């Protein structure tokens, strides 16, 4: 029994960390967008300035975590969708009521939240302590 309780707690903590990571990545994207005009030369069109600023931010995160840049870019896009389009799913993740599906890989940022809309909820599984008997 004691193993089950500890395992369930680890799953809740992991879900909360996934939510924390999503919020951080979404904030990093917003920060990159806000600074785009001041850090990227004006010779670039506005959309390209945004893209270059975001790519620079993702590159910094990728280097810090030794994660491929494309993985961080995808995770950032996923995080923005989760934070902006599915706040109820994010709240459930933060509370540890659900967890991001991670059966395919254990890469940091969970890319399974790619289309985080209300349709994401079926892709999230209850943590072990929340499963129905």
Order of alpha helices (4+ residues) and beta strands (2+ residues): alpha-alpha-alpha-alpha-beta-beta
